[in-house]
Amino acid sequence: MSFGPLERLRASLAKDESFRVLQRLFLADGVKHWKGYATAFAFMGFMALSTGGMAWLMRDAVNSIFVHPTFWGVWGVALGVMALSVIKGASAYGQNITMARVGNRIVADNQKKAFDHLLGQEVSFYAIRHTAEISMRLQAGANAARDALNLVITSIGRDLLSLVVLVMVAVIQDPMLALVALVLMPAAVIGTRKLIKKAKNIFRKEFASGIKLSAISLEVIQGMRTVKAYTLEDTMRVRVHTYIDDVERAANKLVRTQAKSSPLMETLGGFAIGGVILYAGYNVMFAGKSPGEFFSVLTALLLAYEPAKRLARFNVDLAAHVIGAHMLFELLDMRAPEAEEKTLPDLPAGPGRVTFDQVEFGYRDNEKVLRGFDFVAEPGQTTALVGPSGGGKSTVISLIERFFTPSAGTVAIDGHDVTAFNRQSVRTHTALVSQDVYLFSGSVRENIGFGREGATEEEIVAAAKAAYAHDFIMGFEQGYDTPVGEHGAQLSGGQRQRIAIARAFLKNAPILLLDEATAALDSESEAEVQKALQKLQSSRTTIVIAHRLQTVVRADKICVVEQGRILESGRHDELMARRGRYYNFYQIQFAHEGEAGAEPQGEALLSA
Ligand SMILES: Nc1ncnc2c1ncn2[C@@H]1O[C@H](COP(=O)(O)OP(=O)(O)OP(=O)(O)O)[C@@H](O)[C@H]1O
């Protein structure tokens, strides 16, 4: 993976980043849901007060049983505790439900926001990032954003409030007694600080290993046929197991680090209770104090124990969520060039004349793929691009689609430089059938229907007929409702291609871009599709890339593309007469036919 998520996280998650991530979370999501959080907070307040009330009642419980036993006193205290427990139970329920609903909304909002942002990214964004990393940021990142907010709210609302109320109860009952216990509290919190840094590092490692694991397992599953065909099971097993072991190791390390806060708190908590028993026992036995206060403080302490423990671990737990939320924010902060240019005007409608003027382009610095590329594709004509593999033919189509932007020169449609218009409007002028047909899980009908929103059943069927797909679709038991499977896996290569052609026909755009669009068809289907294409071509600009010369001999213009330039162009006969590069290709491709100039029948590739 070229991305190196661990390195990026380490570099960007600076010391005060936790604070900034939290601040952003609160401003972006917390404020928006303030009503939900206020409700949850109110429930937590009730929880804290009822908990404090219980501790308070312990004094009366002990005194009314042991010191001044009265019938009504015992009843009063018992009913009081029951009433408080009902309030506490109801508040806990209310708080959980409210927090969960707000939390789920935050996850959904963030996922929508992140997904919309992904739609606005350029094609090149996806070329350098693994699907697993993007989906991890989308899933785990949104969950972490919710968990970070919830942790902060519950820590303040439930734990801190409970602690404050309980401490107040203890202080009111016996200030000295409370003091003895409270001295040890800050020590526990300070003790966990060292653990936080360690936990953050481990979290980062766990995330990075998790991304790698899901990336490699996704690849292996998707490439299972290749794995099996080349008996790569053992190689892949070793690879995947290594990553699983890494994740396991990080998880174990994390648990060890987190668990370190427990003995600290247990010990210090025990010391606090021991101190209270010593001091209070001495007071009750020798200073004549009532045991009620002692029990009340002890109960307050015991009840304070859990929230205090959680608060001491607060920072350690928060570290994980902050790192996750940071991953989501990183995704949201990346520029989304396609979304940003929505303000650019729409490309005006026109016949669809495509021109390239001295276009330079490279995917990598210092590696030019197109060099001074000049090219014209006229409306109503078919222009074919032929030439050796890697010459830059598909790149020409990518530039017309504005998947990439030239570094110099101009790509224009009807004389308008495409970079001056928003990409969506440029793409409404084009219908693309590329080498790798991509079908989405769903029915045949849906997949053809993606060509044009709101297309009628008749239009879909007409497009399928034109693409020579109707007959095989009707051969399926479920007809147009037949599921195509993941990436169209339940169809043959030729069937997938015909569905993609039907989709492009349905789009009915002025510029038709066919990149090896009929390569997977048998000769008979190809001849039929070619006939349909010829009908369509009369009213639009068609640009065809083909390795099989059979598909292009009738083109209005054939351009030979090699090393990012057009070497020669013209009609088949003209190029043959010129006896140049095209003539050579032709000779090589049809060498087995014996004589040059014979009608092409072979399917050899142009691989000179
Ligand atoms: N996304 C990409 N990132 C980096 N380099 C790329 C990318 N796509 C293509 N290239 C490189 O650009 C060059 C031209 O590729 P292109 O796909 O345009 O060639 P082509 O003529 O269509 O080849 P083919 O006939 O094999 O499909 C090749 O050297 C290829 O390695």
The ligand as an ORCA input file, in Angstrom:
! r2SCAN-3c Opt
* xyz 0 1
  N      -3.616      5.369    -13.583
  C      -2.381      5.320    -14.072
  N      -1.332      5.634    -13.292
  C      -0.081      5.597    -13.763
  N       0.234      5.253    -15.027
  C      -0.754      4.904    -15.862
  C      -2.111      4.917    -15.430
  N      -2.876      4.530    -16.477
  C      -2.027      4.306    -17.506
  N      -0.759      4.522    -17.144
  C       0.421      4.425    -18.010
  O       0.230      5.290    -19.108
  C       0.686      4.716    -20.309
  C      -0.442      4.754    -21.352
  O      -1.491      3.951    -20.914
  P      -2.851      3.796    -21.724
  O      -3.756      2.941    -20.901
  O      -3.333      5.114    -22.166
  O      -2.333      2.979    -23.001
  P      -3.160      2.253    -24.145
  O      -2.556      2.705    -25.408
  O      -4.613      2.455    -23.950
  O      -2.763      0.757    -23.848
  P      -3.614     -0.590    -24.090
  O      -3.709     -0.736    -25.555
  O      -2.737     -1.647    -23.483
  O      -4.912     -0.438    -23.397
  C       1.164      3.326    -19.957
  O       2.569      3.360    -19.889
  C       0.576      3.047    -18.592
  O       1.465      2.285    -17.823
*
